[in-house]
Amino acid sequence: MARRLQAIGVHGYEQGFRKVRVLPERLDEPLRRKKPTIYFVNSMSDLFHSQVPDSFIDRVFATMAAAEWHTFQVLTKRAERIADFTAEHAVPANVWLGVSVENRRHGVPRIDHLRRVPRATRFLSIEPLLEDLGEIDLTGIHWVIVGGESGHGARPMKAAWVRRIQATCSEQGVKFFFKQWGAFGADGVHRSKKENGRLLDGATWDAMPTVD
């Protein structure tokens, strides 16, 4: 995607993804958009990457706080840094903070760090789900998103893994959103993402935390 955007000359992608860049000139864009919307912040990178300075993250949080009519979703793999940062910085009520949980070894430990984030809507992006996560504790988590892997070399996601997470969400009172099967359907057959769709046991699962 970065190469495609670079090829068509989209500002911000002139150098592809060869190094981390910050684009302060974009910070006021949400303030100029008056219709309430949901922003997925930094969707092609990670706001809490080690090379993004705290001073810039401060400015992003200030913008999100000022644009209080929008909802901002921030997703990171740097769970320890997001916990440390929010211990010293207030989280605006319109900001949802989440971590990626792709497997047991790397993903599940991030949940404990996310729980350390005070006074925030906390969510898990379990996409792509690469294995059975086993029993997971969702205490303090408000929303779980699950999806399969897409693209070249995608690995299949088993329906039993998804059902276990859905059941855990139901038991622990957490909103569950099933996004997609990805490259492999519930039957394990490789098809297009569109053909596989997003039905789980014949139903769609679209629950989300309430947006005030």
C-alpha positions in Angstrom: 0.0 0.0 0.0 2.8 2.4 0.8 4.5 1.7 -2.5 1.2 2.3 -4.3 0.6 5.6 -2.6 4.2 6.6 -3.3 3.8 5.8 -7.0 0.7 8.0 -7.4 2.4 10.9 -5.5 0.3 11.1 -2.3 1.9 13.5 0.1 3.5 11.8 3.0 4.6 8.8 1.1 7.3 10.3 -1.1 9.9 8.2 0.7 7.8 5.1 1.1 8.3 3.4 4.5 12.1 3.6 4.6 12.1 5.7 7.8 9.8 7.0 10.4 8.5 10.5 9.6 6.1 12.9 11.5 3.8 15.2 9.5 2.9 18.1 11.9 1.2 19.9 9.0 -1.6 17.4 9.2 -2.4 17.9 12.9 -5.1 20.4 12.3 -7.1 18.3 9.8 -9.5 16.9 12.4 -10.2 20.4 13.7 -11.2 21.6 10.2 -13.6 18.6 9.8 -16.8 19.6 11.6 -18.9 16.5 10.9 -18.3 14.0 13.7 -16.5 10.9 12.5 -14.3 8.1 13.7 -10.6 8.4 13.0 -8.2 5.4 12.9 -5.1 7.3 13.9 -1.9 6.5 12.0 -3.5 3.5 10.4 -0.4 2.6 8.4 2.2 3.0 11.1 2.4 3.2 14.9 2.1 6.4 16.9 4.1 4.8 19.8 7.0 3.7 17.7 10.3 4.3 19.5 11.4 6.9 16.9 8.2 9.1 17.4 9.2 11.6 20.1 6.9 12.2 23.1 6.7 15.8 22.1 4.9 14.9 18.9 2.6 12.4 20.6 1.7 15.2 23.0 0.6 17.3 20.0 -1.5 14.5 18.6 -3.2 14.0 22.0 -3.8 17.8 22.2 -5.4 17.7 18.8 -7.6 14.8 19.7 -8.7 16.5 22.9 -9.5 19.8 21.0 -11.5 17.9 18.4 -13.8 16.5 21.0 -16.7 15.9 18.6 -14.7 13.1 16.8 -13.8 9.7 18.1 -10.2 8.6 17.7 -8.9 5.0 17.8 -5.2 4.5 18.4 -3.7 1.1 17.9 -0.2 0.0 18.8 2.1 -2.9 19.2 4.2 -0.9 21.6 2.0 -1.7 24.6 4.6 -0.9 27.3 5.1 2.6 25.9 1.4 3.4 25.6 1.0 2.4 29.3 4.0 4.5 30.4 2.9 7.5 28.3 -0.7 7.5 29.6 0.5 7.2 33.2 1.8 10.8 32.9 -0.7 12.2 30.3 -4.4 12.4 30.5 -6.4 10.4 28.0 -9.3 12.4 26.4 -12.7 10.8 26.7 -13.1 10.6 22.9 -9.9 8.6 22.5 -9.9 4.8 22.4 -6.6 3.0 22.9 -5.9 -0.5 21.7 -3.2 -3.1 21.2 -2.6 -5.8 18.5 -3.0 -9.3 19.7 -2.0 -11.7 16.9 -0.8 -14.7 18.9 0.0 -16.0 22.5 3.8 -15.2 22.6 3.8 -11.6 21.5 0.1 -10.5 21.5 -1.4 -11.7 24.7 1.2 -10.1 27.0 0.2 -6.7 25.6 -3.2 -7.0 27.2 -1.8 -6.6 30.7 0.1 -3.4 29.6 -3.1 -2.0 28.1 -5.0 -2.6 31.3 -2.5 -0.1 32.9 -3.9 2.7 30.8 -6.1 4.8 33.0 -9.6 6.1 32.2 -9.8 5.1 28.6 -11.9 2.9 26.3 -9.5 0.0 25.7 -9.7 -2.4 22.8 -8.0 -5.4 21.3 -7.3 -5.8 17.6 -7.0 -9.5 17.2 -6.3 -9.3 13.5 -4.8 -11.3 12.0 -5.6 -14.1 14.5 -2.8 -16.6 13.9 -3.5 -19.3 16.5 -5.8 -20.3 19.3 -5.2 -17.7 22.1 -6.4 -20.1 24.8 -8.1 -18.6 27.9 -7.7 -14.8 28.0 -8.6 -12.4 30.7 -10.6 -9.4 29.3 -10.9 -7.5 32.6 -10.8 -3.8 31.8 -11.2 -4.3 28.1 -14.2 -2.8 26.4 -14.1 -4.0 22.8 -12.5 -6.9 20.8 -12.1 -7.0 17.0 -11.3 -10.3 15.3 -10.2 -10.9 11.7 -8.3 -13.2 9.5 -5.2 -12.6 7.4 -5.4 -11.3 3.8 -2.9 -10.9 1.0 -0.1 -13.0 -0.4 1.1 -15.7 2.0 -1.9 -15.4 4.3 -2.4 -18.0 6.9 -5.8 -19.6 7.6 -7.8 -18.7 10.7 -9.8 -21.5 12.3 -13.5 -21.0 13.2 -12.9 -22.6 16.6 -10.4 -19.9 17.5 -12.9 -17.2 16.7 -15.8 -18.9 18.5 -13.7 -19.2 21.7 -12.9 -15.5 21.7 -16.6 -14.6 21.0 -17.7 -16.9 23.9 -15.1 -15.3 26.2 -16.4 -11.8 25.2 -20.0 -12.9 26.0 -19.0 -14.4 29.3 -17.0 -11.3 30.4 -19.4 -8.6 29.0 -17.1 -7.3 26.3 -18.3 -6.0 22.9 -17.3 -8.3 20.0 -16.8 -7.3 16.4 -16.0 -9.9 13.7 -14.4 -8.0 10.9 -13.6 -10.6 8.2 -12.4 -14.1 7.4 -9.6 -12.9 5.2 -8.0 -15.2 2.6 -9.5 -18.4 4.0 -13.1 -19.0 4.8 -14.6 -20.7 7.8 -14.3 -24.0 5.9 -10.5 -23.4 5.4 -10.9 -22.9 1.6 -8.8 -20.2 0.0 -11.0 -17.6 -1.8 -11.1 -13.9 -2.3 -11.7 -11.9 0.9 -15.0 -10.7 -0.6 -16.2 -14.3 -1.2 -15.3 -15.4 2.3 -17.2 -12.4 3.8 -17.6 -11.8 7.5 -20.4 -14.1 8.7 -19.6 -16.2 11.8 -22.1 -19.1 12.2 -24.5 -17.3 9.8 -24.5 -14.0 11.7 -22.8 -10.7 11.7 -21.2 -9.5 14.9 -21.0 -5.7 14.9 -21.0 -4.7 18.6 -19.1 -1.6 19.5 -18.7 0.5 22.7 -21.2 3.4 22.8 -19.9 6.6 21.1 -21.3 9.6 23.0 
